């Protein structure tokens, strides 16, 4: 007899015994046991396919929370520089005004808004711009009326990205219109103020 045949036969016998034992154990479980075992298997599959990949996202969120906590602590102690020195009132006011972009940078910010609109698939049409420059104020206000068209998620994403990209900007009014109830496209009139340092 061939040695490989004996090994194969022995292996086959062991596999047959294992299958018999598994069938016997499965029959002992009954319907409730089989259901429970099935739920355990499904839970394991769900854990490895859905929950485990979310671990990195959870870690990123924890890091974001820590960053926001540090920013909040920094805001609760205003007037302190990195060295822990207190700023005078005039210095703090100057730091405040230095936050705003220069008045000659408005074309850059308008171009930024146009690029964000394109990125989010929002159609931007015939905008209106007006510079309001009061003599006694340290800031000028650049008023913009932006008529945009797109689906609601696109417009919302555009507005969110615009406020994040241009922190010296504020949306002062929003008017939405839809052609009919079945249309998913909106016509939105955004009134935006961009505050600029003179």
C-alpha positions, 0 to 999 in steps of 0.5 A, spaced: 500 500 500 502 506 498 503 511 504 500 517 501 494 513 500 494 511 507 495 518 509 489 520 505 484 515 508 486 517 515 485 524 513 478 522 510 476 518 516 478 524 521 474 529 517 468 524 516 468 523 524 468 531 525 462 532 520 458 526 524 460 530 531 458 537 528 451 534 525 450 531 532 452 537 536 447 541 531 442 536 532 442 537 539 442 544 539 435 544 536 431 550 533 433 555 538 440 553 539 441 554 531 438 561 531 442 563 537 448 560 533 446 563 527 446 570 530 453 569 533 455 568 527 452 574 524 454 578 529 461 576 528 461 578 521 457 585 522 463 586 527 469 585 523 465 588 516 462 594 519 464 596 526 472 594 526 473 599 520 470 605 524 475 604 529 479 609 525 474 614 524 472 614 532 480 615 533 479 621 528 473 624 532 477 623 538 482 627 536 478 633 533 474 633 540 481 634 543 483 640 538 476 643 540 477 642 547 484 646 547 481 651 542 475 652 547 480 653 553 484 658 549 478 662 548 476 662 555 483 665 557 483 671 551 488 676 551 493 671 553 499 670 548 503 664 547 508 666 552 502 667 557 503 675 557 496 679 558 495 684 552 493 691 553 486 693 550 489 696 544 493 690 543 487 686 543 483 690 539 489 690 534 489 683 534 482 683 533 482 687 527 488 684 524 484 678 523 480 681 518 482 681 511 485 687 507 480 691 503 484 690 497 483 682 498 476 682 496 477 679 489 481 673 492 475 672 496 470 672 491 474 668 486 474 663 492 467 663 493 466 662 485 471 656 486 467 653 492 461 654 488 464 650 482 467 644 486 460 643 490 456 643 483 452 650 485 450 654 479 452 661 480 449 667 476 449 674 475 452 676 482 451 683 485 457 687 489 457 693 493 462 696 498 459 700 504 465 704 507 463 708 513 468 713 515 468 712 522 468 705 522 475 701 522 472 695 518 468 696 511 463 691 509 463 688 502 455 686 501 454 681 496 448 678 493 449 671 490 443 668 486 445 660 486 441 654 483 442 647 485 440 641 489 439 642 497 445 638 499 449 642 494 447 649 496 448 647 504 455 644 502 457 650 499 454 655 504 458 651 509 465 650 505 464 658 504 463 660 511 469 655 513 474 658 507 472 665 509 471 666 516 470 674 515 464 672 512 457 672 514 450 670 511 445 675 513 439 673 509 437 667 505 431 666 500 429 659 497 425 658 491 423 652 488 419 651 481 414 646 483 414 641 488 417 635 484 423 639 482 429 637 486 433 644 484 432 650 488 433 657 486 437 661 492 438 668 494 444 669 498 446 675 501 453 675 504 457 680 508 464 680 507 468 684 513 474 687 511 480 691 514 481 698 512 
